[in-house]
Amino acid sequence: MAKKDYEKMTEELITPIIDAHHFELVDVEWVKEGSNWYLRVYIDKEGGITVDDCEVINREFGDVLDEKDYISENYIFEVSSPGLDRPLKKEKDFARSIGKDVEVRLYRPIDKKKEFVGVLDSYDKNSVTIVLDSGEKMTFEKSAIALIRLAFFY
């Protein structure tokens, strides 16, 4: 199976467990770090996720992983909070971030800049529009965006 297959199968199998606990599935990733493979599931809920919340999902889905046994490689399974600085990836991430400050990092510079911060004004399946402090609107193709996430000012 390929990376996308592992992620898709995991999402399908874990969603009912996450829904039963009234959590939100933020993301599933299959990644290699060093010599280890990781299957990571990111969950969230209003008010934030606790270690106990992660443990409950880990334990319940661990049983499903043992039963279905669809991953042939050795791997480490983790359930985690996505953190405040998580990237916006899914439609629901963009929808909940309308009107909020976001940081956009590009693969290639525009006018010698690769990072922009502004208020998320709109989005569609292909593009994202932000309003800069100057009031100027900038639209970026999603394919040109290396990272977009909520901006936090310290």
C-alpha positions in Angstrom: 0.0 0.0 0.0 1.1 3.6 -0.6 1.3 6.5 1.8 -2.1 7.9 0.7 -3.7 4.4 1.0 -2.5 4.1 4.7 -3.7 7.6 5.5 -7.1 7.0 3.8 -7.7 3.7 5.4 -6.7 5.1 8.8 -9.1 8.0 8.4 -11.9 5.7 7.4 -11.4 3.4 10.4 -10.7 6.0 13.0 -13.4 8.5 12.2 -16.2 6.6 13.9 -14.1 6.3 17.1 -13.2 10.0 17.1 -16.8 11.0 16.3 -18.1 8.9 19.2 -15.9 10.9 21.6 -17.1 14.2 20.0 -13.6 15.1 18.8 -12.6 16.4 15.4 -10.2 14.5 13.1 -7.7 17.2 12.0 -5.2 15.1 10.0 -3.7 11.7 9.4 -0.1 11.4 8.3 2.2 8.5 7.4 5.8 9.8 7.6 9.3 8.5 7.9 11.6 10.2 10.3 15.1 8.8 10.6 14.8 5.1 10.4 11.2 4.9 11.8 7.8 5.1 10.2 5.1 7.0 12.1 1.3 6.8 11.7 0.1 10.1 13.3 -3.4 11.1 14.0 -4.2 14.7 15.0 -7.4 15.3 16.9 -9.0 18.4 18.4 -12.0 19.6 20.3 -13.4 22.9 21.6 -11.2 24.0 24.4 -8.3 21.8 23.3 -7.2 18.2 23.5 -5.7 16.6 26.7 -3.2 13.8 27.0 -6.1 11.7 28.4 -8.1 12.3 25.2 -5.1 11.2 23.1 -4.7 8.1 25.2 -8.3 7.0 24.9 -8.2 7.3 21.1 -4.8 5.6 21.0 -6.0 2.6 23.0 -9.3 2.2 21.1 -7.7 2.5 17.7 -4.8 0.4 18.7 -7.2 -2.5 18.9 -8.5 -1.8 15.4 -4.9 -1.6 14.0 -4.2 -5.0 15.5 -7.4 -6.5 14.1 -7.2 -5.0 10.6 -3.4 -5.3 10.3 -3.3 -3.3 7.0 0.2 -1.8 7.4 3.0 -4.1 6.4 5.9 -1.9 7.7 7.0 -1.6 11.3 5.8 1.8 12.6 4.9 3.9 15.7 1.3 5.0 16.2 0.8 8.4 17.8 -2.3 10.4 18.6 -1.7 14.1 19.2 -3.1 17.6 19.3 -2.3 19.5 16.2 -1.1 22.5 18.2 -2.0 26.1 17.8 0.4 26.6 14.9 -1.0 23.8 12.8 -1.2 24.4 9.0 -4.6 25.0 7.4 -5.1 22.0 5.1 -8.8 21.1 4.9 -11.8 23.2 3.8 -13.0 23.3 7.4 -9.6 24.7 8.6 -10.0 27.6 6.1 -13.7 28.1 6.9 -13.0 28.5 10.6 -10.1 30.9 10.0 -11.9 33.5 7.8 -11.3 36.9 9.4 -8.3 35.7 11.4 -4.6 36.6 10.9 -2.8 34.0 8.9 0.8 33.6 7.8 1.5 32.5 4.2 4.8 31.1 3.2 5.5 30.6 -0.5 7.7 28.2 -2.4 8.9 31.1 -4.7 9.2 34.8 -3.8 6.8 37.5 -5.0 8.7 40.8 -5.2 11.5 39.2 -3.2 9.2 38.1 -0.4 8.3 34.6 0.5 6.3 35.3 3.7 3.1 37.3 4.0 0.8 38.0 7.0 -2.7 39.2 6.7 -6.4 38.5 7.4 -7.8 35.6 5.6 -10.5 37.1 3.4 -11.6 34.2 1.2 -10.5 30.9 -0.3 -11.7 28.4 -2.9 -10.3 25.0 -4.0 -7.5 26.7 -5.9 -6.6 30.0 -4.2 -6.4 31.9 -0.9 -6.9 35.7 -0.5 -5.6 37.7 2.4 -5.8 41.4 3.3 -2.5 43.0 4.3 -2.2 45.7 7.0 -2.0 48.2 4.1 -5.5 47.1 3.0 -4.1 45.5 -0.2 -5.7 42.2 -1.1 -3.3 39.5 -2.3 -4.4 36.2 -3.8 -2.2 33.2 -3.9 -2.6 29.9 -5.8 -2.7 27.1 -3.3 -0.1 25.2 -5.4 2.3 28.1 -4.7 1.8 28.0 -0.9 4.4 26.0 1.1 2.6 26.7 4.4 -0.4 28.6 5.6 -1.4 28.7 9.3 -2.8 31.1 11.9 -0.5 33.9 12.7 0.4 34.5 16.4 2.1 37.6 17.5 4.2 37.3 20.6 
